[in-house]
Amino acid sequence: MKLNINSHVRDALIVVVLAAIVDGVSAGQSAATFVIQAVSLGFLAAMAWIANRLYREHHGTLYGLGTKRRTILYVAIGVAALTFTAYARLTATGPGTLAWIALIAGSAYAIYLVFRSYKQY
């Protein structure tokens, strides 16, 4: 007798069984943490690769911005990256949340100003 189970239901059951195994096994927590870390590092590597490709493709445009605008752009991107990295710590308090919003807004505004000044020429 063959069971006809919807593929979505089957996939959900597989995920539930794997989650039960990870939860039940004593080393399952550390294995799950390892997998999450590996996926996070893979995502970070992919983002670095994309940033490298974009830099290589737009190398001439970036140097056409001039030193001042290029410095503003790089600093704004760096501040945004550090601010996103510190999200959990900054949003733990009220003043930290305001600082997080101010830093992200300032970075976005600086990037906008560089883009606008580039388009004017």
C-alpha positions as CSV (number, residue, x, y, z in Angstrom):
1,M,0.0,0.0,0.0
2,K,1.5,3.3,-1.1
3,L,0.8,6.5,0.9
4,N,0.1,9.6,-1.1
5,I,1.4,12.4,1.1
6,N,1.6,16.0,-0.1
7,S,5.3,17.0,-0.6
8,H,4.9,20.0,1.6
9,V,3.5,17.9,4.5
10,R,6.3,15.4,4.0
11,D,8.9,18.1,4.1
12,A,7.4,19.6,7.3
13,L,7.4,16.2,8.9
14,I,11.1,15.7,8.0
15,V,11.9,19.1,9.6
16,V,9.9,18.3,12.8
17,V,11.6,14.9,13.1
18,L,15.1,16.4,12.7
19,A,14.2,19.2,15.2
20,A,13.1,16.5,17.7
21,I,16.4,14.6,17.2
22,V,18.5,17.8,17.7
23,D,16.5,18.6,20.8
24,G,16.7,15.1,22.2
25,V,20.3,14.3,21.7
26,S,22.7,15.9,24.2
27,A,25.2,17.0,21.6
28,G,22.4,18.3,19.3
29,Q,22.5,21.8,20.7
30,S,26.2,22.2,19.9
31,A,25.8,20.6,16.5
32,A,22.9,23.0,15.7
33,T,25.1,25.9,16.9
34,F,27.9,24.7,14.7
35,V,25.6,24.5,11.6
36,I,24.3,28.0,12.3
37,Q,27.8,29.3,12.6
38,A,28.8,27.6,9.4
39,V,25.8,29.1,7.5
40,S,26.5,32.5,8.9
41,L,30.2,32.3,7.8
42,G,29.1,31.2,4.3
43,F,26.7,34.2,4.1
44,L,29.4,36.5,5.2
45,A,31.8,35.1,2.6
46,A,29.1,35.5,-0.1
47,M,28.6,39.1,0.9
48,A,32.3,39.8,0.8
49,W,32.5,38.2,-2.7
50,I,29.6,40.4,-3.9
51,A,31.3,43.5,-2.5
52,N,34.5,42.6,-4.2
53,R,32.7,42.0,-7.5
54,L,30.8,45.4,-7.2
55,Y,34.1,47.2,-6.4
56,R,35.8,45.7,-9.4
57,E,32.9,46.5,-11.8
58,H,32.6,50.1,-10.6
59,H,36.2,50.8,-9.9
60,G,36.4,53.7,-12.4
61,T,33.2,55.3,-11.2
62,L,34.4,55.2,-7.5
63,Y,37.7,56.8,-8.4
64,G,35.8,59.4,-10.5
65,L,34.0,60.6,-7.3
66,G,37.2,62.3,-6.0
67,T,39.0,61.8,-2.8
68,K,36.6,63.7,-0.5
69,R,33.3,62.1,-1.7
70,R,34.9,58.6,-1.9
71,T,36.1,59.0,1.7
72,I,32.6,60.1,2.8
73,L,31.1,57.1,1.0
74,Y,33.6,54.6,2.5
75,V,33.2,56.0,6.1
76,A,29.4,55.9,5.8
77,I,29.4,52.3,4.6
78,G,31.8,51.4,7.5
79,V,29.6,53.2,10.1
80,A,26.5,51.4,8.7
81,A,28.2,48.0,8.8
82,L,29.5,48.5,12.4
83,T,26.1,49.8,13.5
84,F,24.3,46.8,12.1
85,T,26.8,44.6,13.8
86,A,26.1,46.2,17.1
87,Y,22.4,46.1,16.8
88,A,21.7,43.8,19.8
89,R,23.9,45.9,22.1
90,L,22.7,49.3,20.9
91,T,19.0,48.4,21.0
92,A,19.1,47.0,24.6
93,T,18.5,50.5,26.0
94,G,16.5,53.5,25.0
95,P,19.4,55.9,24.3
96,G,21.2,53.1,22.5
97,T,18.2,52.7,20.2
98,L,18.2,56.4,19.4
99,A,21.9,56.2,18.7
100,W,21.4,53.3,16.4
101,I,18.7,55.1,14.5
102,A,20.8,58.3,14.3
103,L,23.9,56.4,13.0
104,I,21.9,54.5,10.4
105,A,20.1,57.7,9.3
106,G,23.4,59.6,9.2
107,S,25.0,56.9,7.1
108,A,22.1,56.7,4.7
109,Y,22.1,60.5,4.3
110,A,25.8,60.6,3.7
111,I,25.5,57.9,1.0
112,Y,22.5,59.9,-0.5
113,L,24.6,63.1,-0.6
114,V,27.5,61.4,-2.4
115,F,25.1,59.8,-4.9
116,R,23.3,63.2,-5.5
117,S,26.6,65.1,-5.9
118,Y,27.8,62.4,-8.4
119,K,24.6,62.7,-10.5
120,Q,24.9,66.5,-10.7
121,Y,28.0,66.3,-12.8
